[in-house]
Amino acid sequence: MADITQINLIGLVPDSIRGDPQVQAAAAAIDNELKAVTVAIPATLLIARLDELPECVLDLLAWQWHVDYYEPVGMDIETKRKLVRQSIAWHRRKGTPEVVQEVVTAVLGDAQVLEWFEYGGEPYWFKVECNDIVRDGQTFTRLGNLINSVKNTRSWCEGVKIKREYPSNIYFAGPIHKSKQTTIQIAPYKASQPIQTICIARPVHSIKRTIIGPAVTLPQPIQLMKTGHVRHVAKSTTIYPEVI
C-alpha cells in the first residue's frame, strides 16, 4: 500500500500528458501544497488525538464545547484534557449524582460524593470526601463553581472533607524480667533389697557371792551393772550365827 505522504502529483497524471513540460511544471508547483495538506489531515482528528493536542487547541475546544470549570490560565494541561474529554457526556447527564462524581474525580483525583442518606445528613444535601491535598483556597472556589454547574437545583453541597495521612514509625519498648526458681530436696531413700532383721547376741555374765560373818542386813538384791551390750548381775547371800 502506497504512503499518501510520499505520492507526487505527477505520478497520478495519465501517461498521455505526463511528458508535457507544462503539465510537469504545474504538477510540481501544486505538489508541495498538496503534501502540506496531507500532513495536516491528522490534525482534524480531535477526540482520538486528545492526548496529543497542544494546549492552545484544548483552549479552543473548551470554548467551543462549553466546558464547565475550565480555566485557560492556571490549570495544568492534564486536567484540561480530562474536562474536554468528558464535557459532551457531562452535558447529557447534568443534574445526576453520577456526573457530579465524575467531575469531582476529574478535578481532585481520588474523591467520593456522599449523599445525605449515606452519612445521616439532612435531605437534599451531599458532601465530598477526598484524599488529595488541596494546596490553596482557589481550588475550593473552583470546585464549588464546578459542582454548582453540574448538580441539580434542589441539591446542595454541604462541604468538602479532606483526609490526610501522615505515615510514621511508632516504636514501643519495655523491660523484660525473666527468673527461674529451682528447689533442691533430699531424694527419698529407696532400698535396693528388702530390709532384713539382724539379730545380735549379747553375753550375760552373772556372779554369785557368799559372805559369812556377823549378821548384816543387806538391802534387797540389787543390780550391779547394766550396759547396752553386756549385763553384769551380782547377788549376795547373808548367813546369820545361831542364837542360844
FENMOJO-V103915 format. One record per residue. N is the residue number from 1. SS is DSSP state (A for helix, B for strand, O for the rest). PHI is phi in whole degrees, 0 to 359 (999 if undefined). OMEGA is omega in whole degrees, 0 to 359 (999 if undefined). Layout:
# FENMOJO-V103915
n = [N:N]
ss = [SS:SS]
phi = [PHI:PHI]
omega = [OMEGA:OMEGA]
This chain:
# FENMOJO-V103915
n = [1:2:3:4:5:6:7:8:9:10:11:12:13:14:15:16:17:18:19:20:21:22:23:24:25:26:27:28:29:30:31:32:33:34:35:36:37:38:39:40:41:42:43:44:45:46:47:48:49:50:51:52:53:54:55:56:57:58:59:60:61:62:63:64:65:66:67:68:69:70:71:72:73:74:75:76:77:78:79:80:81:82:83:84:85:86:87:88:89:90:91:92:93:94:95:96:97:98:99:100:101:102:103:104:105:106:107:108:109:110:111:112:113:114:115:116:117:118:119:120:121:122:123:124:125:126:127:128:129:130:131:132:133:134:135:136:137:138:139:140:141:142:143:144:145:146:147:148:149:150:151:152:153:154:155:156:157:158:159:160:161:162:163:164:165:166:167:168:169:170:171:172:173:174:175:176:177:178:179:180:181:182:183:184:185:186:187:188:189:190:191:192:193:194:195:196:197:198:199:200:201:202:203:204:205:206:207:208:209:210:211:212:213:214:215:216:217:218:219:220:221:222:223:224:225:226:227:228:229:230:231:232:233:234:235:236:237:238:239:240:241:242:243:244]
ss = [O:O:O:A:A:A:O:O:A:A:A:A:O:O:A:A:A:A:O:O:A:A:A:A:A:A:A:A:A:A:A:A:A:A:A:A:A:A:A:O:A:A:A:A:O:O:O:O:O:O:O:O:O:O:A:A:A:A:A:A:A:A:A:A:O:O:O:O:O:O:O:O:O:O:O:O:A:A:A:A:A:A:A:A:A:A:A:A:A:A:A:A:O:O:O:O:A:A:A:A:A:A:A:A:A:A:A:A:O:O:B:B:B:B:B:A:A:A:A:O:O:O:O:O:B:B:B:B:B:B:O:O:O:O:O:O:A:A:A:A:A:A:A:A:A:A:A:A:A:A:O:O:O:O:O:B:B:B:B:B:B:B:O:O:O:O:O:O:O:O:O:O:O:O:O:O:O:O:O:O:O:O:O:O:O:O:O:O:O:O:O:O:O:O:O:O:O:O:O:O:O:O:O:B:B:B:B:B:B:B:B:B:O:O:O:O:O:O:O:O:O:O:O:O:B:B:O:O:O:O:B:B:B:B:B:B:B:B:B:O:O:O:O:O]
phi = [999:286:277:296:283:253:277:260:296:297:286:265:284:300:298:292:240:296:276:287:300:292:294:297:294:293:295:294:290:273:300:296:293:295:292:295:294:297:294:278:300:300:292:282:275:264:296:294:248:297:285:251:291:289:295:295:290:298:297:291:294:297:292:291:264:54:286:284:54:246:242:300:245:92:248:290:291:292:295:299:297:297:292:294:296:261:298:296:294:292:296:286:242:299:92:253:300:296:289:296:298:293:294:296:295:295:271:260:88:279:220:219:261:249:276:302:284:272:226:78:269:280:302:71:246:212:218:243:242:215:256:283:267:278:275:211:289:296:296:297:296:294:295:298:295:294:298:295:279:243:283:281:290:280:266:228:275:283:161:241:256:252:255:238:247:239:292:203:260:245:248:244:228:200:287:237:249:230:226:220:250:239:254:254:235:288:290:297:283:236:289:285:237:300:291:251:276:250:259:242:278:239:286:240:247:252:235:239:237:244:247:250:177:305:294:230:275:257:294:302:309:242:270:278:208:211:242:288:239:238:251:243:247:239:225:251:237:254:245:262:289:285:258:266]
omega = [183:176:185:181:182:182:175:182:181:178:179:180:178:182:184:182:183:181:180:181:180:178:179:179:180:179:179:180:182:188:181:179:179:179:179:177:180:180:182:182:180:181:178:177:187:183:181:182:185:179:181:184:176:185:180:177:178:179:179:178:179:177:183:184:177:181:178:178:178:179:180:182:176:179:181:187:180:176:177:179:179:182:180:183:185:189:182:179:179:178:180:186:179:179:179:178:181:182:175:178:181:180:180:178:180:183:187:182:182:182:182:177:180:177:190:182:179:179:176:180:179:180:177:176:176:178:183:174:182:177:182:178:178:190:183:180:180:179:177:181:180:180:177:178:180:180:180:182:184:182:174:188:185:184:182:180:181:180:180:179:183:178:181:179:178:181:178:180:178:182:177:179:179:180:178:179:182:180:180:181:181:178:180:178:177:181:178:181:177:180:179:179:177:180:180:177:181:179:180:179:179:181:177:181:180:180:176:183:180:180:176:180:179:183:178:181:178:175:179:178:181:176:186:186:176:179:182:185:182:180:181:184:177:181:179:178:181:178:182:177:183:180:181:999]
